[in-house]
Every structure is written in structure tokens, then in C-alpha cells.
Amino acid sequence: MTAASVSPSTTSSTTSSDLADHVEEARDGARDSATVEGVARTGLAARGVMYSVIALLALQIAWGDRNDQADKDGAIETVARQPLGKVLIVVLAVGFAAYALWRLVQVVVADEDVDTKGVAKRVGYLVRAGIYGALSWSALNVVFSSSERARDGRSENEEREWTARVLEWPAGRALIIAAGIAVVGFGAYNGYRAAQGKWRKKLALHDASPTTRAWVTRIAAVGLSARMIVYVLVGIFLIQASSQYDPNEAVGIDGALRRLADRAWGTWMLAAVAFGLFAYGCYSFIEARYRRVPEE
């Protein structure tokens, strides 16, 4: 066959095939990139710092100091008040951005499953990328903002304001209930991971000593269980806000911990949750060291 006799459809098919091959090579290269691995581990370490600080703030609430907010924004502001705080915040902002970038890469390089599980996995990656991208922006805003911001109750007020706005939308109550159910489901999933040990397949512990593996198991179980409790509480309060048409019932992590402290035996329960959140921070550091990147 001469060059002149090659049909346009054949040429188009060859070009499409070559393009698909290049895309696949790019995906494989991104998946196995040492740069992506470094970005992932940096992001996981930043998450560990954040949850460790939230745990310390929760302990302060447990023992009667209500001046700090035990959530992600509160953790950022607490770090900012330390010696060299602005430098530390910039480092954290880079870490949060790294975590967001890693999750975005996972959206692209994830196995091309078109079933419900595959789509849900990609959506989960995308949501986490958005959350940590916003945290990176918030951290930089703390560094460069010249105005003083009131801390007390700010996080809780934001939750109430957003809930009040959504409740005014058509089908707003249904949206809030759906969001609450999703948050409860996310919390329950953490409990499921703790109970079933689903986290193990994401860690490369084959070279770790039996003692290390035993401690990792304990830390993961405690940390994931505490995370379950916090997010289930947040989701329940969201559902209550919708069912009672009362935005004041909507709270974030900070508000959920404060309400827990107000219950009978609340101080000790909150102290236990704070210990668990610190364990989750430690688990994040463990992931930064042992996480399989790319995932198998």
C-alpha cells in the first residue's frame, strides 16, 4: 500500500491510538514519580501537625479554657502565635498545598473504574483536595492579613451562617440533611477502617519490627475511632439543625467538642477524644513514613 492510498480514517485511528498511549504513559509517570511521593509525604506530615494541635486545643477546652477554638482554623492561629509562628505557618501552608496537589494527582491517575466505587473514590480525592487547598489559603491569609480577627466563636458562627443561608434555599433542608448524613457516613467509615484494619493495605510495614507494627495498630485504631466520634457528632448536629430548622444547632469540629464538654462526664470524654485526635495526628506521621505511594 502506497502512502497516498492510506485512508484518512486509518490515519485518524493511528493518531488517536498514539495520543492514548501518550496519555497512559503520562499517567504512569505521574503515578510513579518520586516528586509526587515527596509531595504526598509532606502533605501527610502537615496533616499530622494540624491534628496534633487540634488535640492540644481540645484538651484546653476539656479543662475549662474556652478561649481557643479546637478546629483546623484554630490550629493554624495557635501555631501563628508561637515563636517564629509565621514561618511555621508558611511551612504548614506548603504542606497543605502539597496534600491538596497529591489528592488532585490521585484523581487523574486513579484506576479507570467507571463503577460506583471508582467514581466515589475520585469524588473523595477531589473533596479532600478542596479542603486542604482551602486550609493552605487560610494559613497564608493568617500570615499576610494585617487585621485582627476575633477568635471566640468565629468558627461556630460560620457554620451557623452557612446553614442559615442553605436553609433559605429551595430544598435547603434536604441539602443540609444530605450533608449531615454524608458527614456521619464519613465518620462511620473511619470507624469501619479502624475495626476492619482497612488502613493496613495502604502502609508498607513488611520491613517494620513486630513491636513497631503492634504500636502502629494501636495508634491507628485509637486515632480513627476518635475521628469517627468527632465527625459523627458534627453530622448529627447538622441533621438536627435541618430537622428543627434551627441554624444554631449546626456546629463544626470546634462546636461539637465544646458540646461534648458540656455533657455529664464531658470533661473526661473530651479528654479521651483529644487523646484519640492526637493519636490520629501520630498516625498521619506514620503514614508520612510508611504510606505506599503510589497505592497498590
N, C-alpha and C positions, 0 to 999 in steps of 0.2 A: 504494500500500500504506500503510495507516494504521500508527501506532506500535504499536497494540495487536495488529496482525497479524504483527509481526516475531517470528520463532521464536526460542526460547532458543538453539538451535544456531547460528543466524546471529549472534546477539549474542556468544556464546562464541567463535566463529571470529574476529569482528572484534576482540574483546579480546585474543585470542592473537596476532593479527597486529600489533596496536598494541604489545603487550609485546615481541614480537620486534624490531620497528622501534626501540623504545627501547633494547633491549639492544645492537643493532647500532650505534646512534648512540653509546652509551657506549663501546663497544669502539673505534670510530673516534676518538672524542675522546681516549681514553687513549693510543692509538697515536700520535697527532699532537701530544700535549701537550708544551709547552715544559718543563713541570716534569719529566715523565718523561725528556726528553732530558737535562736537567741532572743528574738522579739517575744516569742511565747513565754520563755522562762523569765524574762524581765517583767512581763505583764503579770504573771502568776506571783512573782515576788512582791510586786506593788499591791496586789490584792491581799497578800498576807499581812503587809504593813497596815492596810486600811482596817481589816477585821480585827487585828490585834489592838489598834487604838480604840475602835468601837467597843471592844470588850472592856477596856480600862474605863471608858466613859460610862458604860453600863454599871460597872462596879461603883462608880461615884454616885450614880443615881440610887443604887441599892442601899447605900449607907447615908442617904439623905441630902446629897449635894445635887440640886436640880438646876444648877447654872449652866451646865454643858449639855449639848444635845448628842445623844448616843446614836448617831446615824452617819451616813457617808459624808455629808456636808460638815457635820460636827467634827468628824475625824480630821478632815482637811484643815479646818480652822484651828483645831488643837495643835496639829503639827506646825502650823504657821506661827503659833505663839512661842515656840521653842527657840532656843539659841540657834542661829543660822536657819530659822524656820522657813524663810522664803527660798533659800537654796534647796532645802529638803522638799518643799512643795513643788518646785520645778522638777526635781528628780521624780517625785510621785506622778506629776502630770505626764512626764515622758513615759513612765511605767504604765499608766492608764491608757495612754495613746497606743503603746505597744500592744497591750491586751486587746484593745479595740481592733487594731490592724490585724492581729493574729486571727481573731474571730471572722473578720471580713475575708481573709485568705481562706479560712475553712469553708466559707460559703461557696467560694469558687472551686476549690479543689476537692470538696466532698464527693464521695462516690455518686454517680449519676442515678440515684434511686428516684423513681417517679412515684413510688407508693407513699402512703400517708406518713410512714415513719421517716422517709427521706426528706419529705417536704417539712415536717415538723422539726427535724434536726437543723435544716437550713434556717428556718424561721428563728429557732432558738439562738443560733450563732448570730444572726442579724440583730436580734433584740439585745443580746449581751454586748455586741459591738456598739450599738447606740447608747446603752447605759454608760459604758466605760469611756466612750467618746465624750459624753456629756460631763462625766466626772473630770476628765482631763481639762475640759473647758472651764469648769468650776474652779479647779485648782489654780489655773492660770489667772482667772478672774480675781481670786483672793490675793495673788501676788501683785497684780497691776492695778487693782482698784484702790483709789485714794479715799473713798468714803467709808465711814464706819457703818457696819451693818449690825442691827440688833440681832442677837442670837436667840434670846429666850423665846421659845415657842414658834420661831420662824418656820421651822420645818413642818411642824404640825399645822400651822396656819396655811402653808402652801397646799398641803394635802386637802384641807377643808375648802380652800378657794377653788381648786381644780374640780373637786367633787361637786361643789355647788354649781359650777358652770355646766358640767356634764349633765347634772340632774335637770337643767333647764332645756336641754336638747330634746328633740323628738326621740323617743325610745331611750332617753338618757338613763332611766333607772335600769333598763335591761343591760345597757352597756356597763354600768357600774357593777351590777351583779355578775356579768360575764368576767369583768376584770377581777372581781373578788374570787370567783371560782378558779380563775387561772392562777392567781397568786397562791390560793390554798393548794391547788394541784402542784405547783412548783415546790411548795413546802413539803407536800406529801412525797413527791419524787425524791427529795433529799433523804427523807426517812426510808424510802424504799431502797435507795442506794446504800444507806447505812446497814439496813437489815440483810440485804442480799449480797453485799460486798461487790456491787457492780463497779465500784471505783477501781478495783484491783487490776482490771484489764487495761487501764489507762496508765499504769505505773510499771516501770521496768525494775522490778525488785529481785530479779533472779540472782544478781551478784551480791545482794544485801545479806547480812548475817541474820540468823533466826531471831536474835534479840531485836534487831532493827525492824524486821518485818512484824514482830509482835507489837512493838510500840506504834508503828505506823497504823496497824489495825485498830488499836485502841483510840489513837488520836482521830482517825477518820470517823470512827463510829460516834464518838462524842461530838466532834465538830459538825458533822452532817445532821445529827439529831437536834443540836441546838439551832442550827439554821432552819430546820423543819419547823420547830416551835415558833420561831420569830415570824416566818412568812405565813404560817397558818393563822397566827393571831392577826397579822395585818390584813389578810384576806377576809377573815371573819368580820373584822370591823368595817371593811368596805361593804360587805354584803348587808350588814346591819344599817349602814348609812343609807343604802338604797331602799331597803325594806321599810325603814322608818321615815324615809325622806328627810333625813337629818344629816347635813354635811359634817356636823360636829362629831359624828361617830367615826368619820374617816380619819385614819392616822397612818403614818409611815412607821418605819422601824423604831424611831425615837419614841413616838407616841405609844406604840404597842408595849415597849419596855417600861415606860412610865406607868401605864395602866396595870401592867403585871406587878409593879412595885406597890401599887395601892391595894392589892388583894391581901386577904389573910395569908400570912406566911410569905407575903410578896417579896420582902427583902431577901429571904433565903432562896426563894425560887429565882429571883432575878440574878442573885449572885451565882447560882448554878448555871443559868443561861449565859451569863457573862463568861464564866469559865469555859463553857462549850464554844462560845464565839471565839475565845482566844485559841481554843483547840483547832477551830476551823482556820484561823489565821496561820497556825503552825502547819496544818495540813496543806495550805496553799504554798508554804515554803517547801514542804516535802514534794509537792507537785513540781515546783520550780526546779528541784533537783532530779526527780525520778520520772517525770512525765514522759510518755512516749510521744515524741514529735518527729515525724508525723505519727498519727494514731494508726494502729494496725487494724 
